[in-house]
Amino acid sequence: MSLDTAEQWIRILGAIPGLASLAYAILAMFRSLRRPIGREEGGARIALRAPVLIVATLLFLLAGALTWRPLPIEPPPWIRALLLAVGALSMLDGLALYLWGMRALGQMFGPSSGFGIRLHAQHHLVTAGPYAFLRHPMYLGVISAAVGSLLLYRTWATLAFAIMMFGTVVRARREERVLAEEFGAEWEAYAHNVRPWLPRLGSKQKRGA
């Protein structure tokens, strides 16, 4: 099998879990809007309303379609093969981590925006699943998937997506501030034992349910 053929098939196969994960996340986001709202910070009251989220989602999909054009680069064959392998692995691992985190959150999963933060009514701190090892597994997963998609597809859309996803680092800090204010000592104990982005190796972590 030639490199061109392998690249084409891996890109097609990679698109299936990528689009499926995106559709699942969008569906879960809108389902979460039915739950009673608890605490809101920043512009969450406006940015996290259904009409705004619908328009934002449609604009995001439209922008992705319009900018799905190859980057003006043509790596040599051995680099293409390396990008293909690393990109597919990073993308699939990132999607798996994202979905694992979503499953662990369960009813606590909700829409996220750089303009504001929302907690559900009767929100509780989730420390099970990947949250026993990382404070932000879903953000790490989406960053990994974005970088992987850039290496795999090398389009303007994936470049923009990868750059945008690194903004989740700032969003994570804002969320941590809200969680610290909401859960106090419970959050402090959790944050003391679990790192935000890299798992703590060689030490036993306290895990909750």
Secondary structure, 3 states (H helix, E strand, C coil): CCHHHHHHHHHHHHHHHHHHHHHHHHHHHHHHCCCCEEEEEECHHHHCCHHHHHHHHHHHHHHHHHCCCECCCCCCHHHHHHHHHHHHHHHHHHHHHHHHHHHHHHHHCCCCECCEEEEECCCCCCCCHHHHCCCCHHHHHHHHHHHHHHHHHCEHHHHHHHHHHCCHHHHHHHHHHHHHHHHCHHHHHHHHHCCCCCCCCCCCCCCCC
